[in-house]
Amino acid sequence: MGVLTWIVLGGVVGAIAKLIMPGKDPGGIIVTILLGIAGAFVGGYISTLLGFGTVTGFNLISLVIAVAGSLILLLLYRMIKK
């Protein structure tokens, strides 16, 4: 995937993760995009280890994996910031 695709996927995934786990978070759209991109990597790594697959592009399975990784990172981010 190209850089632009990762940025778009990161924005979408980060926004979905923040909608699923609402709360007051410092940071704006840039933090949301970075959270989504990093979440895609984390989700892809964990799902590969568990044998579920990887983030392969902009499809439903990749979106679910990336959102799961973003939720994990968002939880960790909130725990560190408190």
C-alpha positions as CSV (number, residue, x, y, z in Angstrom):
1,M,0.0,0.0,0.0
2,G,1.1,3.5,-0.7
3,V,1.7,6.3,1.8
4,L,-1.5,8.0,0.9
5,T,-3.5,4.8,1.5
6,W,-1.9,4.4,4.9
7,I,-2.8,8.0,5.8
8,V,-6.4,7.5,4.7
9,L,-6.7,4.1,6.4
10,G,-5.1,5.6,9.5
11,G,-7.6,8.5,9.6
12,V,-10.6,6.2,9.1
13,V,-9.4,3.6,11.6
14,G,-8.4,6.2,14.2
15,A,-11.7,7.9,14.0
16,I,-13.6,4.6,14.3
17,A,-11.5,3.6,17.4
18,K,-12.3,7.0,19.0
19,L,-16.0,6.5,18.3
20,I,-16.0,3.1,19.8
21,M,-14.0,4.2,22.9
22,P,-15.2,7.8,23.4
23,G,-13.5,10.1,25.9
24,K,-11.4,13.2,26.2
25,D,-8.1,12.6,24.5
26,P,-5.4,15.2,23.9
27,G,-4.3,15.6,20.3
28,G,-6.2,16.3,17.2
29,I,-6.5,14.8,13.7
30,I,-2.7,14.1,13.4
31,V,-2.7,12.0,16.6
32,T,-5.9,10.2,15.4
33,I,-4.2,9.4,12.0
34,L,-1.0,8.2,13.7
35,L,-3.0,6.1,16.1
36,G,-4.8,4.5,13.2
37,I,-1.7,3.8,11.3
38,A,0.1,2.4,14.3
39,G,-3.0,0.4,15.1
40,A,-3.0,-1.2,11.7
41,F,0.6,-2.3,12.3
42,V,-0.2,-3.6,15.8
43,G,-3.4,-5.3,14.7
44,G,-1.7,-6.9,11.7
45,Y,1.2,-8.2,13.8
46,I,-1.1,-9.7,16.5
47,S,-3.5,-11.2,13.9
48,T,-0.6,-12.7,12.0
49,L,0.7,-14.3,15.2
50,L,-2.7,-15.7,16.0
51,G,-3.2,-16.9,12.4
52,F,-6.1,-14.7,11.4
53,G,-4.4,-12.8,8.6
54,T,-2.8,-9.4,8.0
55,V,-3.8,-5.9,6.9
56,T,-3.6,-6.3,3.1
57,G,-5.3,-3.3,1.8
58,F,-8.5,-1.3,2.2
59,N,-11.0,-4.1,2.8
60,L,-13.4,-5.1,5.6
61,I,-11.1,-7.7,7.2
62,S,-8.1,-5.3,7.2
63,L,-10.3,-2.5,8.6
64,V,-11.5,-4.8,11.5
65,I,-7.9,-5.8,12.3
66,A,-6.7,-2.3,12.2
67,V,-9.5,-1.0,14.4
68,A,-8.7,-3.7,17.0
69,G,-5.1,-2.7,17.0
70,S,-6.1,1.0,17.3
71,L,-8.3,0.2,20.2
72,I,-5.4,-1.5,22.0
73,L,-3.2,1.5,21.4
74,L,-5.9,4.0,22.4
75,L,-6.3,2.1,25.7
76,L,-2.6,2.1,26.3
77,Y,-2.3,5.8,25.3
78,R,-5.0,6.7,27.9
79,M,-3.4,4.6,30.6
80,I,0.0,6.3,30.0
81,K,-1.5,9.8,29.9
82,K,-3.3,9.4,33.3
